[in-house]
C-alpha cells in the first residue's frame, strides 16, 4: 500500500472544502427560492419580509435566463470541442 503524500492530502482537503462550500451555496439558494415561490405568496403584502425578496415576476425570469445562458454555454462548449477535434483529424 502506498502512503498519501502531503500534496495529495492537501488536495483532498481543498476538494472537500470546495465541495462543502458548493453544497452550502446550493442549499442557501434552494431555501431562498423555495421560500420566495412557495411561502411568500401567502404572506401579507405589507409584511416586512417582502423587503428581502424581489417581485414575484423575477421568480420566473431569473431561472429562465439562467437556463438560456446554460444552454448557450453548452452549445458554445460543444461547438468548440467539435472544432478542435476536427482540426486534430486534419
JOKA-V364980 format. One record per backbone hydrogen bond with DSSP energy under -0.5 kcal/mol. CO is the residue of the C=O (numbers start at 1). NH is the residue of the N-H. E is the energy in kcal/mol with one decimal. If there is no record, write none. Layout:
BEGIN
co-><CO;CO>
nh-><NH;NH>
e-><E;E>
END
This chain:
BEGIN
co-><5;6;7;8;9;10;11;12;13;14;15;16;17;18;19;20;21;22;23;24;25;26;27;28;29;30;31;32;33;34;34;35;35;39;40;44;47;48;49;50;55;56;57;57;58;60;61;62;63;64;65;66;67;68;69;70;71;72;73;74;75;76;77;78;79;80;81;82;83;84;85;86>
nh-><9;10;11;12;13;14;15;16;17;18;19;20;21;22;23;24;25;26;27;28;29;30;31;32;33;34;35;36;37;38;39;39;40;42;43;47;50;51;52;53;58;59;60;61;62;64;65;66;67;68;69;70;71;72;73;74;75;76;77;78;79;80;81;82;83;84;85;86;87;88;89;90>
e-><-2.0;-2.1;-2.3;-2.2;-2.0;-2.4;-2.8;-2.1;-2.1;-2.5;-2.5;-2.6;-2.5;-2.6;-2.2;-2.4;-2.5;-2.5;-2.5;-2.2;-2.5;-2.6;-2.4;-2.6;-2.8;-2.6;-2.4;-2.4;-2.6;-2.8;-0.7;-0.9;-2.5;-1.8;-1.7;-1.5;-1.4;-1.8;-1.4;-1.1;-1.4;-1.4;-1.3;-1.9;-2.1;-1.7;-2.6;-2.4;-2.4;-2.4;-2.4;-2.2;-2.5;-2.5;-2.5;-2.6;-2.4;-2.5;-2.6;-2.9;-2.5;-2.5;-2.3;-2.4;-2.4;-2.2;-2.4;-1.9;-2.0;-1.8;-1.6;-1.4>
END
